Amino acid sequence: MNKASILLLPGDGIGPEVINELVKVMDWFSSNRGIEFDISKDDLGGAAYDRYGTPLSDDTLAVAKEVDAIVMGSVGGPQWDNVERHLRPEAGLLTLRKELDLFANLRPATCMPALAAASSLKQDLVSGLDILILRELTAGVYFGEPRGIETMPDGRRRALDTQVYFESEIERLVRVGFELAAKRNKKVHSVEKANVMETGVFWRQIATRVGKEYPDITLEHMYADNCAMQLVRQPKQFDVIATDNLFGDILSDCAAMLTGSLGMLPSASLGAEVNGKRSALYEPVHGSAPDIAGQGKANPLATILSFAMCLRFSLNRNQDADLLESAVDNILANNIRTIDIAATGADPVSTSAMGAALIDELNSLSQAS
């Protein structure tokens, strides 16, 4: 694809800072790789609430449904903690995922050798790590009904959330897992809590049935709590982990820290393909980090690597995605680091300096080829 419409949603906290660096990268690809970007920009989350009175406006959603892809920063911050739940920044993101039916959340957890020392685990356990966590994103306990806090007739108060999955919701997610594994190391871990949850039993049944259609892919079942333990015990045993919304949320953050920093990890949220087009949202795994917002300390690489996933999955530009990922690898190997991944005693670079170094490396790689 040589022409693409992209909606940028900077969001809150450090979101605008990292998106600014992404725009520079997109400009480079326009000038040097022949991609014509039709870029629109709008608010999401707390910024949208302050501007529109809602974390996701109807106009923004309408644009999101039409573009080829969405790339966002992060949402949230303490200034919106007391806003009604349906108006909080995170509600805007959840609505966007639900309305676009972005059911498959791809969260790679890779550890480049140059960053192995930044992990809290021993280097030999994480160096070269390459895991893909596939999280179901539009169902489960985050969306199930009934939910709420209520007072019983006898005066006792209780809170309830409901974990609900339809067979079709599980099947389409695990099917994506097998298809991704076929292009990787041909192994899927289906993760649930079948020992104590009916949805876990259901998930395991469906994963087993779908797995029979992929005889070349090894399927293993694992309880979520054991998976969390194994991620910090022997993480390289995993290839693709396919799991539900709640467990995927927890396990992907756990896996993220194996790599040394949340600031390095991208993600993609994909919908079903309809008439040759699939809705897609790309975002960094890290949060809005309000404690460092505006200080030039944020690591823009997770957002930029999310754009690499956009090049790969939405724009079918695999060579460009490879180029961008190689440029990131090279600047890290040259010890150009923001504060979150800087070696002890080293001088970290700023957000904008990291972006500038990446552009320089892209120029070098382009000239070399």
N, C-alpha and C positions, 0 to 999 in steps of 0.2 A: 504494500500500500504506500503510495507516494504522497497522498493527501489525507489528512486526518483532522477531525474535529475533536478538540480536547477541552474539557471543563476543568478548570483549576479551582479547588476549594481550599484556601490556605488554612482556615479554621482559627484556632486560638493558640495562645502561648507562643511556642517557638515555630508554630506552623508557618506563619508568613515569612520568617527568616529562611527556613529550609526550602520553601517554594520559590523564593527569590533566586536561590542558587540553581534550582531546577530549571527555571526559565532561561538562565544563561546557557545551560546544557542544551535545552531545546533549540535555542537560537543557533548554537553551534551545529547541531544536526541539520537544521534548515539550510544553513550556509554551506555546509561541507558534504552532506549526504543526500541532498535532494528531496528532503521531506518537507512538504508544505503544511504547516500547522495552522488551523483555524482555532485560535485560542479564545475562550471566554473565561471570565473569572467572576466568582460570586462568594457570598459568605455562607458558612455552615456553622452550626454549634452555637457557642456563646456569642460570637460575633454576629451571627444571624439574629439571635434573640435580641441583642441590643439594637440592631438595625430594623428588624421587621416585627419583633414581638413574638417570633417563633423560631426554633432552631433549624427549621428547613421550610423555606417559603414555597408556595405552590409554583411560582415562576421558576425557581431554581430546580425544583423537581421536574418540571416540564422540559427544561433544557437538558437535564441529566438523562432523560429518557431518549433523547434524540442524538446525542453525541456518540462518537466512536468509543470514547473512554473518558473516565474521570480520574484525576489524580488529586489527592488531598494531603493536607498536613495532618494535624491532630486536633481534637476538640476537648474542651473542658477546662475548668479552672475553679479556684475556691470562691471567686466572686459570684458564681452561679449555684453554689451548694444549696441555698435555701429557696431556689426556684421550684415551683411545682414539678413533679417528676416528669410529666408529659411535655414540659417546656425546657427541661435541662438539656445541655449541649449534646449529651450522649443519645438522647431521644431522637435528635435530628439524624444522627448517623444510623441508628437502628431503623428508622423509618425509610431512609434512603436504601438501605440493604433490602428491606422487606418489599418496598414498592418496585424495585428493579429485579426482585427475586434472585439476588446474588447469593446463591445457596452454597457455593463451593469456595471456601477461603483457603488459599494456598499460602502457607507460611514456611519458607525455607529457613533452615538453621544450618548455616555453613560456617566453618571456622578456617579462615585462611591461615596458612602456616605463619605468616608475619604477625598474626594477632593471637597465636596460641598462648603466649605468655600472659595475655590480658584476661584469660579465663580463670575462674576460681578453681577449676579442676587441673589436674596434672596435664602437662602439655601433650604427653603421649596418648592421653585419652581423647583429646579434642582436636589435635592438629589434623587437618584434612577432613574433618567432620562434614557430612553432607546428608542432612535429614530433611524431608519434606513433610510437614504436618498439614493434613487436610482436615479442616474443621467445617462441620455443617453450620450454616450461618443464619438461616431464616426460620428455624423452628426450635423445638426443645423448650427448656425451662425459661428462656428469656422471653418467649412469646406465648407460652401456654396459658390457658384460662381454665378455671378461675385463679385469680391472684389478688392479693391485697392484705390489709390488716383489718381485723374485725373484732368486735366484742361479742362474746357468747351470751346466751340468756342468763347464765349464772354469774355474769360479770367478768369472767376470765377473758383476756385478750389473746389473740393468736394471729400469726402471719402465715400465709400460704402462697406457694408458687407451684405451678403444675408442669410436670415434664410430659410432653405429648409429642409423639412422632407417628406420622402415617408411613405405611410401607413404602410408598413412592418416594418419600423424602429421604429415607435411608438408602433405598436402592440407587437413586441417581447419584448420591454422594459417594458411596463405595464403588460404584462403577467408574467414576472419575478417578478414584484412587488406583484401581487396577490399570486403567489406561495410562496414568502417569508412571506407575511402576514399570510398565512395559518399556518405557523409554529410559528407565534408570537402571536399577539393580534387581528388578523383578521380585520384589518382596513387599508385602503389605502386612502391617500389624493393624488389626481391627480392635479398637480399644473401647471398652464399656465397663459396666458393673453388673454383669449377668448374675453374679452371686447374690445380689440384694435388690435389684431393680428389674421390674417387668420390662421396661423399655430396653434394658440391657440384654435380656433374654431375646427380645424381638430383634434387636440390632444384630446379635450374633447369628440368629437364624437366617436373616436376610443376607448378611455378609457371606455366610457359608454357601447359600444358594447361588448368589451372583459369582462367587469365586469359582464355581464349577465351570463357568463359561470361559475362564482364563486359566487353562491347565498349565501354562508355562510360568505362571506367577505363584510364588509361595505365599500362602495365607496363614498367618498365625493370629490367634486370639489372645488378648491380654487384658487383665483388669486395670482400670485407670490408676489405682493407687500403686500397683506394681510397676506400671509404665513410668510413673513419676520417679520411682526408686531406680529403675533401670536406666533412665536418662542420665542420672548422675553417677551411676555405677559403671555402665558399659554402653555409652551412647552410640558407638559405631555399629552396634547390632541392628540398628534401625535403618530402613530406607524410606518407605512411605508409612505414616501413621494416619489412619482414617478414624475419626471419632466425632462425637456429637458436639453441640454448641458449647456447653458448659465445660466439659473436659478439655475440649480443644482450646478454649480460652486459657485455661490454667496450664496445660501441658506446653503450649506454644511459648508462653512466657518463661516457663522453666527451661525449655530448650534454648531460648534466646540467650540466657545468661551463660550457657556453655560456650558461646561464641565470644564472650568478652564484653559485649555491650549491646543493649537494646538499640542504640543509635546506629547499628550496622545492618539491621534486619528489615527487609522489605516484605510486602505481602500483596497478594492479588485476590480479589473477590469476583468470581465469575458467575454469570447466569447461564441458562440453557441457550443453546444456539437455535435461533429462529430465523428462517429465511436467509441463512448465511451470515447473520449478525448476532453477536452476543453482548449483552450489557456487561460492563467491567468497571471495577473501582480498584484503584491502586493506592496504597497508603503505607507509611512506615509503621512498624509494630510499636515503636516507642510512643509515649503519651505526649501531652502538650508541654510538659516540663515547665510550669509557670515560674518555678524558682530561678530559672536561668534565662527566661524570656527577655529579649532585648539586650542581652549582654554579649552577643557574638560568640557564645560558647557552644551553641548547638552543633551537633554533627549532622550535616546534610546528606550523608551517604545513603542512609536507609531510604530516604525519599527518592534520591537519584537512582538507586538500585530498583526501587519500585517502578520507576519509569523504564528501566531496562526490561522488567517483566511486561510492561505495557508494549514495548517494542516487539517483544517475543509473542505474546498471547493475543494482543488486539490488532497489531499492525503487520504481523507476519514478517518482521524484519529481524530475523535471527542473527544475521551477520552484524547488524548495528548493535543489537543487544550484547553480542559477544565482545564487540569493540568497547562498549561502555564498561562492561564488567572487567575487561582486561585493564582498562585505564585505572579503575578503582584498585585492582590488585597491585598495580605498579606503584601508585603513589603511596600505598600503605607499606609496600616493601621498601620504599625510600624513606620510611619513618616520618611521613607527613601525617600528623595525627591531631585531631581535636582532643580536648581535655579528657573526654570519657575513655579514650583508648591510648592516651599517651603513656609511654614507658616512664617508669620512676626516674625523676630527675630531668626528664626531657622537657623542652619548651613546647607547649601545645600551640597549634595555630588556631586562628579564628574561623568562624563559619565561612566568611567570605574568602579567606585565604585558602581554605580547603577547596572551595568551588573554583578559585582561580588556578590552583595546582592541577585540578582535574582537567580544566580546559587546556592547559599547557600540555598535559600528557596526551590528551586526545589529538592535539596538533602534532605531537611527536609521532604518535602511532600512525596517524594519517599520512604524514610525510614519508615514514618508513615503508609504507605499503605502496 
